[in-house]
Amino acid sequence: MNKVPSGELKSRMQRFKDYMNQQDPEWDMAVIFSKLNQYYFTGTMQDGMLIIPRDDEAILWVRRSYRRALDESLLENIQPMRSFRDAANSLPQIPDSAYLETEVVPLALYQRFQKHFSFKDILPLDMHLKTIRAVKSDYELSLMRRAGAIHQHVFEEIIPQILTEGMSEADLATQLFSVMIREGHHGVSRFSMFDSEMVLGHICFGESSIYPTYFDGASGNYGLGPAVPLIGSRENKLRKGDLVYVDTGCGVDGYHTDKSTTYMFGQSLPDHAIEAHQQCVEIQNRVAGMLKPGAIPSEIYQTVMDDLDKDFRENFMGFGNHQVKFLGHGIGLHIDELPVIARGFDMPLQEGMTFALEPKKGIKDVGMVGIENTFIVTSQGGECITGDNPGLIKVY
């Protein structure tokens, strides 16, 4: 069992309290329900809540499983509870206000909670947590580097050996999942976007990669059907001349990298598609060079977009009316984290932030060309941790 070290947990908690004291010196308490943020601060995911008082130590209250929480977490104070009443009765008094994850706590859960924690005012905690998590520690970066090494090995060396004429997207997805688990992937791809589901990512042959989807990304896919628009189609079979597009997350002990790689199966793509792909690779490398402490994400985005000609902008970062307005996104415990390389994101970059850069362009009758890799912000620019292969790997 790989436990989050005690020193790491204490450092995260102290950073959180320092940040909250800066943002709101009068804050009283924060209460965390989401399992992922519980994991960030405690090293375990349980049915319960983490109470963080401003002037006292945090307590993880666990309904199920208290035994597992004790096994997995090195947090100093973990207590069992049958209901919220147990936690409320342990406090000398209930403060007037508290910070909660308002984007993820359902109303029904909040109402049950409020019966025993009668706060007069609830304040949103979500952006504070995302900001804290945006800067990764050496421990977190070590896990992401391990995920990146798996990503590089599987995408650049193993997938070309798997691709076989006549296989379906679903065939490739199931084989790929098995391989990634064997190589050390933690088995899920987690997103913060509300009510989103993902297994691996987008596994596509040909124009499947530009089919529209609710997913907030440049690419799409047919999926298994309307009820599960994920994984890949059973009917879309790989043919000679197809563009193969694979975009998935890979994770180790909760921490993800994100990578997209393209393959030319059986024969080369048309020249205009190859040229568009090469320009996307150049954009990725240019943005990566700008990932230095102090740089402003919105300025990076605007600088790059202003230099693109009108023709290239058409179907850039999507296809048709399914285009997104960013060039990259933060990544860590979620694949989609802060900051974002887009307009409106003006917080200066800090060393240790991590980004997935993904310039892509939809090509009619071909699919989605382009690239995606994961980078760490350093004083020398972005350090790529998922490999430097430019894509359009020949499989013929």
VOLUM-346927 format. One record per residue (C-alpha): x, y, z negated; residue number from 1; residue in three letters. Coordinates in pm, 1 decimal. Last residue first. Example, Ala and Ser with C-alpha at 12.3 -4.5 7.8 and 13.67 -1.06 7.14 Angstrom:
+----------+----------+----------+-----+-----+
!        X !        Y !        Z !   n ! res !
+----------+----------+----------+-----+-----+
!   1367.0 !   -106.0 !   -714.0 !   2 ! SER !
!   1230.0 !   -450.0 !   -780.0 !   1 ! ALA !
+----------+----------+----------+-----+-----+
//
This chain:
+----------+----------+----------+-----+-----+
!        X !        Y !        Z !   n ! res !
+----------+----------+----------+-----+-----+
!    273.8 !     18.8 !   4232.1 ! 396 ! TYR !
!    206.7 !    175.0 !   3891.5 ! 395 ! VAL !
!    360.0 !    518.3 !   3934.9 ! 394 ! LYS !
!    343.3 !    742.2 !   3627.2 ! 393 ! ILE !
!    150.1 !   1058.5 !   3704.3 ! 392 ! LEU !
!    287.5 !   1178.9 !   3370.6 ! 391 ! GLY !
!    559.9 !   1426.6 !   3277.7 ! 390 ! PRO !
!    734.0 !   1183.7 !   3038.9 ! 389 ! ASN !
!    858.6 !   1391.0 !   2744.6 ! 388 ! ASP !
!    755.0 !   1182.8 !   2446.3 ! 387 ! GLY !
!    506.0 !   1211.8 !   2159.4 ! 386 ! THR !
!    703.7 !   1415.4 !   1904.1 ! 385 ! ILE !
!    764.0 !   1732.3 !   2106.2 ! 384 ! CYS !
!    943.4 !   2002.7 !   1909.1 ! 383 ! GLU !
!    784.5 !   2339.6 !   1988.3 ! 382 ! GLY !
!   1013.4 !   2638.5 !   1981.8 ! 381 ! GLY !
!   1365.1 !   2690.1 !   1845.0 ! 380 ! GLN !
!   1245.1 !   2826.2 !   1508.6 ! 379 ! SER !
!   1014.6 !   2525.2 !   1481.1 ! 378 ! THR !
!    642.1 !   2457.5 !   1537.6 ! 377 ! VAL !
!    582.9 !   2082.9 !   1574.0 ! 376 ! ILE !
!    444.2 !   1950.0 !   1902.3 ! 375 ! PHE !
!    192.3 !   1689.2 !   2020.9 ! 374 ! THR !
!    154.2 !   1606.1 !   2388.8 ! 373 ! ASN !
!   -109.1 !   1649.2 !   2656.1 ! 372 ! GLU !
!    -85.3 !   1641.8 !   3035.0 ! 371 ! ILE !
!   -254.5 !   1737.9 !   3357.4 ! 370 ! GLY !
!   -476.8 !   1575.1 !   3616.1 ! 369 ! VAL !
!   -845.2 !   1504.7 !   3565.4 ! 368 ! MET !
!  -1024.9 !   1318.5 !   3841.6 ! 367 ! GLY !
!   -967.3 !   1251.7 !   4212.8 ! 366 ! VAL !
!  -1277.4 !   1319.8 !   4426.4 ! 365 ! ASP !
!  -1283.5 !   1680.2 !   4298.0 ! 364 ! LYS !
!   -979.7 !   1773.4 !   4090.7 ! 363 ! ILE !
!  -1022.6 !   1873.0 !   3725.5 ! 362 ! GLY !
!   -731.4 !   2059.1 !   3570.4 ! 361 ! LYS !
!   -544.0 !   2004.6 !   3246.3 ! 360 ! LYS !
!   -326.7 !   2201.7 !   3002.6 ! 359 ! PRO !
!   -322.7 !   2002.1 !   2677.5 ! 358 ! GLU !
!   -100.8 !   2119.9 !   2392.4 ! 357 ! LEU !
!   -155.7 !   1925.9 !   2068.1 ! 356 ! ALA !
!    -24.5 !   2143.6 !   1790.3 ! 355 ! PHE !
!    149.7 !   2112.5 !   1455.2 ! 354 ! THR !
!    235.5 !   2378.0 !   1196.7 ! 353 ! MET !
!    561.1 !   2310.7 !   1016.4 ! 352 ! GLY !
!    712.7 !   2653.3 !   1072.6 ! 351 ! GLU !
!    437.9 !   2911.3 !   1061.6 ! 350 ! GLN !
!    234.7 !   3061.1 !   1343.9 ! 349 ! LEU !
!     87.2 !   3405.6 !   1298.8 ! 348 ! PRO !
!   -290.3 !   3420.1 !   1235.7 ! 347 ! MET !
!   -454.7 !   3585.8 !   1537.1 ! 346 ! ASP !
!   -687.2 !   3314.9 !   1662.1 ! 345 ! PHE !
!   -960.9 !   3509.5 !   1840.3 ! 344 ! GLY !
!   -865.9 !   3403.4 !   2191.9 ! 343 ! ARG !
!   -718.2 !   3056.8 !   2218.5 ! 342 ! ALA !
!   -424.2 !   2841.8 !   2115.3 ! 341 ! ILE !
!   -608.6 !   2697.3 !   1815.8 ! 340 ! VAL !
!   -492.9 !   2704.9 !   1452.7 ! 339 ! PRO !
!   -640.3 !   2501.6 !   1300.3 ! 338 ! LEU !
!   -753.3 !   2140.2 !   1333.8 ! 337 ! GLU !
!   -898.2 !   1908.2 !   1597.5 ! 336 ! ASP !
!   -731.2 !   1565.8 !   1569.9 ! 335 ! ILE !
!   -818.0 !   1563.6 !   1202.5 ! 334 ! HIS !
!   -571.1 !   1454.3 !    934.8 ! 333 ! LEU !
!   -316.2 !   1643.6 !   1145.9 ! 332 ! GLY !
!   -373.0 !   1851.6 !   1458.6 ! 331 ! ILE !
!   -389.8 !   2215.3 !   1561.8 ! 330 ! GLY !
!   -526.0 !   2286.2 !   1905.5 ! 329 ! HIS !
!   -404.8 !   2358.1 !   2256.1 ! 328 ! GLY !
!   -475.8 !   2553.5 !   2573.1 ! 327 ! LEU !
!   -815.8 !   2691.1 !   2477.8 ! 326 ! PHE !
!  -1136.1 !   2812.7 !   2642.6 ! 325 ! LYS !
!  -1299.4 !   2485.0 !   2746.1 ! 324 ! VAL !
!  -1448.6 !   2407.3 !   3085.2 ! 323 ! GLN !
!  -1756.7 !   2197.8 !   3164.8 ! 322 ! HIS !
!  -1921.1 !   2435.8 !   3413.8 ! 321 ! ASN !
!  -1739.3 !   2273.4 !   3704.1 ! 320 ! GLY !
!  -1442.2 !   2074.7 !   3577.2 ! 319 ! PHE !
!  -1231.0 !   2117.4 !   3267.9 ! 318 ! GLY !
!   -929.1 !   2306.9 !   3141.3 ! 317 ! MET !
!   -871.5 !   2457.1 !   3487.4 ! 316 ! PHE !
!  -1162.5 !   2387.3 !   3722.7 ! 315 ! ASN !
!  -1109.9 !   2720.0 !   3898.9 ! 314 ! GLU !
!   -819.2 !   2887.4 !   3721.3 ! 313 ! ARG !
!   -584.9 !   2759.6 !   3990.1 ! 312 ! PHE !
!   -765.6 !   2954.1 !   4261.7 ! 311 ! ASP !
!   -767.2 !   3275.4 !   4059.8 ! 310 ! LYS !
!   -394.3 !   3279.3 !   3993.3 ! 309 ! ASP !
!   -259.7 !   3199.7 !   3649.3 ! 308 ! LEU !
!    -34.3 !   3460.9 !   3487.3 ! 307 ! ASP !
!   -310.5 !   3617.2 !   3278.2 ! 306 ! ASP !
!   -391.7 !   3275.2 !   3131.6 ! 305 ! MET !
!    -37.8 !   3227.9 !   2999.5 ! 304 ! VAL !
!    -12.6 !   3566.9 !   2831.1 ! 303 ! THR !
!   -368.4 !   3546.3 !   2698.0 ! 302 ! GLN !
!   -315.9 !   3209.5 !   2531.7 ! 301 ! TYR !
!     19.1 !   3301.3 !   2377.1 ! 300 ! ILE !
!   -132.9 !   3626.7 !   2252.7 ! 299 ! GLU !
!   -426.4 !   3443.8 !   2093.0 ! 298 ! SER !
!   -187.4 !   3202.1 !   1920.1 ! 297 ! PRO !
!     28.7 !   3478.3 !   1766.3 ! 296 ! ILE !
!    400.2 !   3396.6 !   1732.9 ! 295 ! ALA !
!    551.4 !   3454.8 !   1389.9 ! 294 ! GLY !
!    716.4 !   3114.6 !   1358.8 ! 293 ! PRO !
!    786.9 !   2966.9 !   1703.7 ! 292 ! LYS !
!    561.6 !   2776.1 !   1942.6 ! 291 ! LEU !
!    646.2 !   2988.1 !   2249.3 ! 290 ! MET !
!    863.8 !   2723.6 !   2415.5 ! 289 ! GLY !
!    576.8 !   2478.6 !   2387.0 ! 288 ! ALA !
!    355.5 !   2720.2 !   2582.0 ! 287 ! VAL !
!    600.5 !   2718.6 !   2871.2 ! 286 ! ARG !
!    641.8 !   2341.9 !   2863.8 ! 285 ! ASN !
!    266.8 !   2286.5 !   2870.6 ! 284 ! GLN !
!    225.1 !   2537.7 !   3153.1 ! 283 ! ILE !
!    495.1 !   2362.5 !   3358.5 ! 282 ! GLU !
!    319.2 !   2028.8 !   3305.5 ! 281 ! VAL !
!     -8.2 !   2185.2 !   3423.4 ! 280 ! CYS !
!    170.9 !   2316.4 !   3734.3 ! 279 ! GLN !
!    295.0 !   1965.7 !   3808.4 ! 278 ! GLN !
!    -57.2 !   1831.3 !   3785.7 ! 277 ! HIS !
!   -189.7 !   2089.1 !   4030.4 ! 276 ! ALA !
!     88.4 !   1999.4 !   4275.9 ! 275 ! GLU !
!     10.1 !   1627.8 !   4242.0 ! 274 ! ILE !
!   -358.7 !   1691.3 !   4308.1 ! 273 ! ALA !
!   -281.5 !   1904.5 !   4614.8 ! 272 ! HIS !
!    -47.7 !   1633.5 !   4749.5 ! 271 ! ASP !
!   -313.8 !   1361.5 !   4743.8 ! 270 ! PRO !
!   -248.1 !   1082.7 !   4491.2 ! 269 ! LEU !
!     15.5 !    813.1 !   4545.5 ! 268 ! SER !
!    -59.7 !    444.2 !   4579.3 ! 267 ! GLN !
!   -152.0 !    133.4 !   4383.2 ! 266 ! GLY !
!   -240.8 !    306.7 !   4057.5 ! 265 ! PHE !
!   -118.3 !    659.4 !   3993.8 ! 264 ! MET !
!   -100.4 !    705.4 !   3617.2 ! 263 ! TYR !
!   -191.8 !    991.6 !   3384.7 ! 262 ! THR !
!    -98.7 !   1048.7 !   3020.8 ! 261 ! THR !
!   -282.2 !   1232.0 !   2745.8 ! 260 ! SER !
!   -149.1 !   1245.5 !   2389.2 ! 259 ! LYS !
!   -274.2 !   1339.8 !   2045.2 ! 258 ! ASP !
!    -89.5 !   1274.6 !   1718.4 ! 257 ! THR !
!   -268.5 !   1185.2 !   1403.2 ! 256 ! HIS !
!   -211.8 !   1160.7 !   1028.6 ! 255 ! TYR !
!   -428.0 !    929.9 !    816.6 ! 254 ! GLY !
!   -164.6 !    674.9 !    715.3 ! 253 ! ASP !
!    -37.7 !    656.4 !   1075.2 ! 252 ! VAL !
!   -251.5 !    781.5 !   1362.0 ! 251 ! GLY !
!   -285.5 !    771.1 !   1738.5 ! 250 ! CYS !
!   -532.4 !    983.9 !   1930.1 ! 249 ! GLY !
!   -636.7 !    912.3 !   2282.3 ! 248 ! THR !
!   -632.3 !   1052.5 !   2634.9 ! 247 ! ASP !
!   -581.4 !    801.5 !   2919.1 ! 246 ! VAL !
!   -637.3 !    901.9 !   3282.1 ! 245 ! TYR !
!   -588.7 !    652.7 !   3563.9 ! 244 ! VAL !
!   -598.8 !    812.0 !   3909.8 ! 243 ! LEU !
!   -726.8 !    552.9 !   4153.1 ! 242 ! ASP !
!   -549.7 !    466.9 !   4479.7 ! 241 ! GLY !
!   -601.0 !     91.4 !   4450.5 ! 240 ! LYS !
!   -911.1 !     24.7 !   4246.0 ! 239 ! ARG !
!   -983.1 !     -0.8 !   3873.9 ! 238 ! LEU !
!  -1342.4 !    -92.3 !   3792.4 ! 237 ! LYS !
!  -1616.7 !    137.5 !   3661.6 ! 236 ! ASN !
!  -1890.3 !   -105.0 !   3553.0 ! 235 ! GLU !
!  -1794.2 !   -174.9 !   3191.6 ! 234 ! ARG !
!  -1754.0 !    198.3 !   3136.6 ! 233 ! SER !
!  -1518.6 !    338.9 !   2877.2 ! 232 ! GLY !
!  -1464.4 !    390.3 !   2501.9 ! 231 ! ILE !
!  -1741.2 !    642.9 !   2433.2 ! 230 ! LEU !
!  -2079.8 !    767.7 !   2553.2 ! 229 ! PRO !
!  -2245.6 !    522.4 !   2311.7 ! 228 ! VAL !
!  -2625.1 !    565.0 !   2320.1 ! 227 ! ALA !
!  -2617.0 !    714.6 !   2671.0 ! 226 ! PRO !
!  -2395.3 !    433.9 !   2806.9 ! 225 ! GLY !
!  -2063.4 !    251.6 !   2763.4 ! 224 ! LEU !
!  -1863.9 !    565.6 !   2836.5 ! 223 ! GLY !
!  -1883.4 !    768.2 !   3155.0 ! 222 ! TYR !
!  -1584.9 !    986.4 !   3066.1 ! 221 ! ASN !
!  -1498.8 !   1345.0 !   2984.2 ! 220 ! GLY !
!  -1200.6 !   1577.0 !   3007.1 ! 219 ! SER !
!  -1130.8 !   1935.1 !   2900.5 ! 218 ! ALA !
!  -1234.7 !   1893.3 !   2539.4 ! 217 ! GLY !
!  -1522.2 !   1968.9 !   2308.2 ! 216 ! ASP !
!  -1701.5 !   1635.5 !   2346.4 ! 215 ! PHE !
!  -2060.3 !   1676.3 !   2459.0 ! 214 ! TYR !
!  -1966.6 !   1508.7 !   2787.4 ! 213 ! THR !
!  -1949.6 !   1590.8 !   3157.5 ! 212 ! PRO !
!  -1783.0 !   1350.5 !   3405.0 ! 211 ! TYR !
!  -1435.1 !   1478.8 !   3492.8 ! 210 ! ILE !
!  -1242.7 !   1172.5 !   3367.4 ! 209 ! SER !
!  -1489.4 !    934.4 !   3535.2 ! 208 ! SER !
!  -1371.3 !   1078.7 !   3865.7 ! 207 ! GLU !
!  -1097.6 !    821.1 !   3904.0 ! 206 ! GLY !
!  -1049.4 !    565.1 !   3626.7 ! 205 ! PHE !
!  -1096.7 !    676.9 !   3268.5 ! 204 ! CYS !
!  -1004.0 !    599.6 !   2908.8 ! 203 ! ILE !
!  -1109.7 !    892.6 !   2690.6 ! 202 ! HIS !
!  -1048.6 !    866.4 !   2317.1 ! 201 ! GLY !
!   -974.4 !    586.7 !   2071.4 ! 200 ! LEU !
!  -1289.9 !    526.7 !   1869.0 ! 199 ! VAL !
!  -1464.0 !    862.6 !   1861.3 ! 198 ! MET !
!  -1776.3 !   1003.5 !   1701.3 ! 197 ! GLU !
!  -1879.5 !   1364.2 !   1651.9 ! 196 ! SER !
!  -2151.7 !   1474.3 !   1411.7 ! 195 ! ASP !
!  -1990.9 !   1812.4 !   1341.9 ! 194 ! PHE !
!  -1646.1 !   1869.0 !   1496.6 ! 193 ! MET !
!  -1385.0 !   1775.5 !   1235.0 ! 192 ! SER !
!  -1252.8 !   1483.8 !   1437.3 ! 191 ! PHE !
!  -1100.0 !   1153.2 !   1328.6 ! 190 ! ARG !
!   -951.2 !    898.1 !   1568.2 ! 189 ! SER !
!   -962.5 !    553.5 !   1406.6 ! 188 ! VAL !
!   -746.4 !    238.2 !   1385.3 ! 187 ! GLY !
!   -443.2 !    324.3 !   1171.7 ! 186 ! HIS !
!   -205.5 !    277.9 !   1467.3 ! 185 ! HIS !
!     89.5 !     51.7 !   1375.4 ! 184 ! GLY !
!    205.4 !   -123.8 !   1695.0 ! 183 ! GLU !
!    -46.3 !   -406.0 !   1651.2 ! 182 ! ARG !
!   -327.1 !   -154.5 !   1612.3 ! 181 ! ILE !
!   -209.5 !     20.8 !   1929.1 ! 180 ! MET !
!   -201.3 !   -305.0 !   2126.9 ! 179 ! VAL !
!   -549.7 !   -410.0 !   2019.0 ! 178 ! SER !
!   -692.5 !    -68.3 !   2100.7 ! 177 ! PHE !
!   -525.7 !    -71.7 !   2442.4 ! 176 ! LEU !
!   -670.0 !   -411.9 !   2527.2 ! 175 ! GLN !
!  -1018.2 !   -294.9 !   2427.9 ! 174 ! THR !
!   -984.6 !     32.4 !   2619.6 ! 173 ! ALA !
!   -842.3 !   -131.7 !   2931.4 ! 172 ! LEU !
!  -1131.0 !   -376.7 !   2950.1 ! 171 ! ASP !
!  -1381.2 !    -96.6 !   2883.2 ! 170 ! ALA !
!  -1237.9 !    100.4 !   3175.2 ! 169 ! GLU !
!  -1292.0 !   -206.9 !   3387.1 ! 168 ! SER !
!  -1028.9 !   -439.2 !   3532.8 ! 167 ! MET !
!  -1044.2 !   -495.3 !   3907.7 ! 166 ! GLY !
!   -680.4 !   -410.0 !   3981.2 ! 165 ! GLU !
!   -465.9 !   -456.9 !   3673.7 ! 164 ! THR !
!   -319.6 !   -196.5 !   3437.4 ! 163 ! LEU !
!   -163.1 !   -365.9 !   3134.3 ! 162 ! ILE !
!    204.1 !   -328.5 !   3230.4 ! 161 ! GLN !
!    167.1 !     43.8 !   3300.5 ! 160 ! PRO !
!     -2.2 !     75.2 !   2957.5 ! 159 ! ILE !
!    297.8 !    -72.1 !   2772.0 ! 158 ! ILE !
!    591.7 !    157.3 !   2848.6 ! 157 ! GLU !
!    485.1 !    521.9 !   2866.5 ! 156 ! GLU !
!    155.1 !    512.0 !   2681.7 ! 155 ! PHE !
!    239.8 !    247.6 !   2420.5 ! 154 ! VAL !
!    594.1 !    363.8 !   2343.7 ! 153 ! HIS !
!    510.2 !    733.6 !   2338.9 ! 152 ! GLN !
!    203.9 !    693.5 !   2117.3 ! 151 ! HIS !
!    386.2 !    466.8 !   1873.0 ! 150 ! ILE !
!    667.5 !    722.7 !   1845.0 ! 149 ! ALA !
!    412.9 !    999.7 !   1796.4 ! 148 ! GLY !
!    243.1 !    814.3 !   1512.3 ! 147 ! ALA !
!    579.8 !    775.1 !   1338.4 ! 146 ! ARG !
!    652.8 !   1143.9 !   1395.2 ! 145 ! ARG !
!    311.4 !   1226.0 !   1248.7 ! 144 ! MET !
!    391.5 !   1027.2 !    935.9 ! 143 ! LEU !
!    724.2 !   1207.0 !    890.7 ! 142 ! SER !
!    550.1 !   1539.9 !    950.0 ! 141 ! LEU !
!    317.0 !   1474.2 !    657.0 ! 140 ! GLU !
!    606.7 !   1400.7 !    422.1 ! 139 ! TYR !
!    803.1 !   1702.3 !    545.8 ! 138 ! ASP !
!    499.5 !   1913.1 !    460.2 ! 137 ! SER !
!    249.3 !   2030.6 !    720.4 ! 136 ! LYS !
!    110.2 !   2381.1 !    756.0 ! 135 ! VAL !
!   -247.4 !   2374.8 !    889.5 ! 134 ! ALA !
!   -380.0 !   2195.0 !    580.1 ! 133 ! ARG !
!   -393.7 !   2515.2 !    376.2 ! 132 ! ILE !
!   -574.1 !   2701.1 !    653.9 ! 131 ! THR !
!   -824.4 !   2421.3 !    702.0 ! 130 ! LYS !
!   -896.3 !   2414.5 !    329.6 ! 129 ! LEU !
!   -955.1 !   2789.5 !    310.2 ! 128 ! HIS !
!  -1169.2 !   2777.5 !    623.8 ! 127 ! MET !
!  -1400.6 !   2517.6 !    470.6 ! 126 ! ASP !
!  -1449.1 !   2660.0 !    121.2 ! 125 ! LEU !
!  -1770.4 !   2851.8 !    176.4 ! 124 ! PRO !
!  -1913.5 !   3024.7 !   -134.4 ! 123 ! LEU !
!  -2208.0 !   2908.7 !   -345.3 ! 122 ! ILE !
!  -2364.3 !   3150.2 !   -593.8 ! 121 ! ASP !
!  -2585.2 !   3101.1 !   -896.0 ! 120 ! LYS !
!  -2435.2 !   2762.0 !   -974.1 ! 119 ! PHE !
!  -2668.3 !   2516.8 !  -1146.6 ! 118 ! SER !
!  -2440.0 !   2213.7 !  -1150.7 ! 117 ! PHE !
!  -2669.7 !   1939.0 !  -1284.1 ! 116 ! HIS !
!  -2969.8 !   1975.5 !  -1054.4 ! 115 ! LYS !
!  -2736.4 !   2145.4 !   -807.7 ! 114 ! GLN !
!  -2572.2 !   1814.0 !   -711.4 ! 113 ! PHE !
!  -2898.9 !   1657.9 !   -603.8 ! 112 ! ARG !
!  -2977.9 !   1970.2 !   -400.1 ! 111 ! GLN !
!  -2629.4 !   1971.0 !   -246.3 ! 110 ! TYR !
!  -2665.6 !   1609.1 !   -138.4 ! 109 ! LEU !
!  -2999.7 !   1685.9 !     26.4 ! 108 ! ALA !
!  -2856.9 !   1993.4 !    201.8 ! 107 ! LEU !
!  -2574.6 !   1795.5 !    356.6 ! 106 ! PRO !
!  -2215.5 !   1894.8 !    264.9 ! 105 ! VAL !
!  -2004.0 !   1918.1 !    583.6 ! 104 ! VAL !
!  -1993.1 !   2281.9 !    692.7 ! 103 ! GLU !
!  -2058.3 !   2421.6 !    343.8 ! 102 ! THR !
!  -1746.1 !   2264.8 !    197.2 ! 101 ! GLU !
!  -1804.1 !   2415.0 !   -147.2 ! 100 ! LEU !
!  -1662.3 !   2706.3 !   -350.1 !  99 ! TYR !
!  -1823.1 !   2771.2 !   -685.1 !  98 ! ALA !
!  -2008.9 !   3045.9 !   -865.2 !  97 ! SER !
!  -2163.2 !   3121.2 !  -1203.7 !  96 ! ASP !
!  -1942.1 !   2874.0 !  -1389.0 !  95 ! PRO !
!  -2087.8 !   2567.4 !  -1560.5 !  94 ! ILE !
!  -1969.9 !   2543.6 !  -1920.3 !  93 ! GLN !
!  -1755.2 !   2326.9 !  -2148.0 !  92 ! PRO !
!  -1745.1 !   2067.8 !  -1867.8 !  91 ! LEU !
!  -1783.3 !   1696.8 !  -1943.0 !  90 ! SER !
!  -2162.5 !   1712.0 !  -1926.0 !  89 ! ASN !
!  -2145.3 !   1821.1 !  -1560.2 !  88 ! ALA !
!  -1931.5 !   1521.6 !  -1462.7 !  87 ! ALA !
!  -2164.0 !   1270.0 !  -1624.5 !  86 ! ASP !
!  -2472.5 !   1448.2 !  -1488.2 !  85 ! ARG !
!  -2340.8 !   1412.1 !  -1132.7 !  84 ! PHE !
!  -2433.4 !   1045.5 !  -1159.3 !  83 ! SER !
!  -2282.4 !    713.3 !  -1264.6 !  82 ! ARG !
!  -1937.5 !    860.6 !  -1307.5 !  81 ! MET !
!  -1586.7 !    719.5 !  -1336.5 !  80 ! PRO !
!  -1288.1 !    948.9 !  -1408.2 !  79 ! GLN !
!   -957.0 !   1011.1 !  -1232.0 !  78 ! ILE !
!   -703.9 !   1252.4 !  -1383.9 !  77 ! ASN !
!   -334.5 !   1211.1 !  -1297.4 !  76 ! GLU !
!   -366.1 !   1178.7 !   -921.0 !  75 ! LEU !
!   -148.8 !    887.3 !   -807.9 !  74 ! LEU !
!   -432.8 !    740.7 !   -604.5 !  73 ! SER !
!   -472.5 !    397.2 !   -445.9 !  72 ! GLU !
!   -526.6 !    147.3 !   -726.9 !  71 ! ASP !
!   -709.4 !    388.6 !   -956.2 !  70 ! LEU !
!   -936.0 !    494.3 !   -669.4 !  69 ! ALA !
!  -1000.3 !    128.7 !   -588.5 !  68 ! ARG !
!  -1116.0 !     56.3 !   -940.5 !  67 ! ARG !
!  -1341.7 !    365.1 !   -943.5 !  66 ! TYR !
!  -1507.0 !    252.7 !   -623.4 !  65 ! SER !
!  -1767.8 !    396.4 !   -607.4 !  64 ! ARG !
!  -1906.1 !    670.9 !   -827.7 !  63 ! ARG !
!  -1577.3 !    852.4 !   -867.7 !  62 ! VAL !
!  -1505.3 !   1186.3 !  -1033.3 !  61 ! TRP !
!  -1162.2 !   1317.1 !   -932.0 !  60 ! LEU !
!  -1055.9 !   1576.5 !  -1185.4 !  59 ! ILE !
!   -836.4 !   1880.0 !  -1114.4 !  58 ! ALA !
!   -633.8 !   2035.9 !  -1392.9 !  57 ! GLU !
!   -741.5 !   2360.4 !  -1555.8 !  56 ! ASP !
!   -742.4 !   2733.9 !  -1490.4 !  55 ! ASP !
!   -896.9 !   2762.9 !  -1143.1 !  54 ! ARG !
!  -1106.5 !   2449.8 !  -1177.4 !  53 ! PRO !
!  -1074.9 !   2186.1 !   -901.5 !  52 ! ILE !
!  -1353.9 !   1926.8 !   -907.0 !  51 ! ILE !
!  -1305.7 !   1635.0 !   -667.0 !  50 ! LEU !
!  -1620.8 !   1448.3 !   -580.3 !  49 ! MET !
!  -1742.4 !   1091.7 !   -550.3 !  48 ! GLY !
!  -1790.7 !    809.2 !   -305.7 !  47 ! ASP !
!  -1423.9 !    737.3 !   -242.0 !  46 ! GLN !
!  -1131.3 !    823.9 !    -18.0 !  45 ! MET !
!   -787.6 !    809.7 !   -185.2 !  44 ! THR !
!   -460.6 !   1003.7 !   -174.1 !  43 ! GLY !
!   -583.5 !   1271.1 !   -417.7 !  42 ! THR !
!   -560.4 !   1614.9 !   -253.9 !  41 ! PHE !
!   -558.3 !   1523.5 !    115.0 !  40 ! TYR !
!   -768.7 !   1212.8 !     56.7 !  39 ! TYR !
!  -1043.0 !   1415.4 !   -105.5 !  38 ! GLN !
!  -1024.0 !   1645.1 !    195.7 !  37 ! ASN !
!  -1089.3 !   1344.6 !    418.4 !  36 ! LEU !
!  -1360.0 !   1200.3 !    198.2 !  35 ! LYS !
!  -1565.8 !   1517.2 !    202.6 !  34 ! SER !
!  -1706.6 !   1610.1 !   -138.2 !  33 ! PHE !
!  -1475.4 !   1882.1 !   -267.2 !  32 ! ILE !
!  -1577.0 !   2117.7 !   -547.5 !  31 ! VAL !
!  -1390.5 !   2445.0 !   -601.1 !  30 ! ALA !
!  -1407.7 !   2640.0 !   -925.2 !  29 ! MET !
!  -1379.1 !   2983.6 !  -1080.5 !  28 ! ASP !
!  -1266.9 !   3232.0 !   -816.4 !  27 ! TRP !
!  -1190.0 !   3578.8 !   -950.4 !  26 ! GLU !
!   -853.5 !   3626.8 !   -776.4 !  25 ! PRO !
!  -1022.1 !   3558.1 !   -440.7 !  24 ! ASP !
!   -793.5 !   3523.9 !   -137.2 !  23 ! GLN !
!   -461.8 !   3540.1 !   -321.0 !  22 ! GLN !
!   -576.2 !   3321.9 !   -610.1 !  21 ! ASN !
!   -723.0 !   3077.8 !   -358.1 !  20 ! MET !
!   -386.1 !   3051.8 !   -180.9 !  19 ! TYR !
!   -197.3 !   2989.8 !   -504.2 !  18 ! ASP !
!   -454.3 !   2729.3 !   -607.5 !  17 ! LYS !
!   -425.8 !   2547.2 !   -275.7 !  16 ! PHE !
!    -48.0 !   2558.3 !   -272.2 !  15 ! ARG !
!    -45.5 !   2417.4 !   -625.9 !  14 ! GLN !
!   -279.1 !   2134.8 !   -528.8 !  13 ! MET !
!    -72.1 !   2048.3 !   -224.2 !  12 ! ARG !
!    251.3 !   2045.0 !   -424.9 !  11 ! SER !
!     97.3 !   1824.7 !   -693.1 !  10 ! LYS !
!    -22.9 !   1574.1 !   -433.0 !   9 ! LEU !
!    318.9 !   1562.9 !   -266.3 !   8 ! GLU !
!    492.1 !   1513.7 !   -600.9 !   7 ! GLY !
!    261.5 !   1222.7 !   -679.5 !   6 ! SER !
!    351.5 !   1049.5 !   -355.1 !   5 ! PRO !
!     66.6 !    955.6 !   -116.6 !   4 ! VAL !
!     41.3 !    579.8 !   -160.3 !   3 ! LYS !
!    145.6 !    333.2 !    109.2 !   2 ! ASN !
!      0.0 !      0.0 !      0.0 !   1 ! MET !
+----------+----------+----------+-----+-----+
//
